[in-house]
Amino acid sequence: MAVRSMTGFARTEVESAAGSFVWELRAVNGKGLDVRFRLPQGMEHLEPELRRVLAATISRGNLQASLQWRRETGGPSLVVNEAMLQNVLAMSGKLVAEGHAAPPTADGLLSIKGLIDIAEEAPGDGAAEARDAAVLAGFKDALARLEDVRREEGAALAGVLSGRLAEISGLVERAEADPARSVEAIRRRLSEQVSTLMAASEDLDPARLHQEAAILAAKADIREEIDRLAAHLSAASALLAAGGVIGRRLDFLSQEFHRESNTICSKSNAASLTAIGLELKVVVDQFREQVQNIE
C-alpha cells in the first residue's frame, strides 16, 4: 500500500439532464476524520451516503466537500406570499399616515424574511433518482482524484522521511563509535576526577571514590538508548515500506526518538557526545514535523 498525505485538492464536473454539478474537495491535516459538506438546498438527503463512501476511502484528515449545481432548464422561481404582503402594506400605510414611518420601498419589502420564497421545480418521474446518481458519481470521481493527489504527495513525503531516518541512523552510529565511550577514555576521565578530588582533600577514601565513579560511569552509559533507537529505526522503516494508514504509529515512534535523544544528551559526559545528541534532536524534530502530514 502507498503512503498517503492528508492534504490535497480535487475538482470534478458532471453534466446531466438536471444540469451541471461541480464538486470541490479540500483536505488538510487532522488528528481524526472531520468531514463537512456544503450541499445545495434539497440535496441534504444525500449526505449519509456521501459520508459512507468517503469513510471507506479516507480515515484521517479535515475535509471540506462543496457541491455547486447549475441548472440548465426549469430553474427555481420566486413566489410572493400575497397575504403577508397585504398585511405589511396595510401596517406600513397606517404608520405612514400617523407620521411614524416613511413609505415602504421595493428593496425594503424584498428584505422582509418570508415575503418571497424560492419554489423549486418538482423533478419528473425518475428524474430525482438520475440526478442523485449523477451527484454521487461525480463525488466518487472527485474522491478518486483527491486520493491520487494524496498518494503522490505521500510518496514524496515517504522519500523525505526515509532521508531523515538515514540521518538518524548515521548519528546513532556516530554516537556508538564516539571515542568518548571507549573503556580507555572512561577510565582516564575517572582517574583524573579521582586524582583531582584526592588532591583537594586527604580525608577522602580512594577506594570509595573509585566505587562512586564507577557507579556514575555505569549510569552515564548510553548502550540502552542506542539499542532502542536502532529498534525504532527498524520499525519506522518497516512502516514506510508497508504504507497504508501509518501516521499515528509513525508519530508514536517520533516521540520515542525524541525521548532517547534527550536521554543521550542528559547522560553525556563528553562534549563530542553532547554535540551528536543535539544534532540528533534537530533531525528527530524535522522527522516528526513531516510525520504530521501522513494519514
Secondary structure, 3 states (H helix, E strand, C coil): CCECECCEEEEEEEEECCEEEEEEEEEECCCCEEEEEECCCCCHHHHHHHHHHHHCCCCCEEEEEEEEEECCCCCCEEEECHHHHHHHHHHHHHHHHCCCCCCCCHHHHHCCCCCEEEECCCCCCCHHHHHHHHHHHHHHHHHHHHHHHHHHHHHHHHHHHHHHHHHHHHHHHHHHHCHHHCHHHHHHHHHHHHHHHHHHCCCCCHHHHHHHHHHHHHHCCCHHHHHHHHHHHHHHHHHHHHCECCHHHHHHHHHHHHHHHHHHHHHCCCHHHHHHHHHHHHHHHHHHHHHCCEC
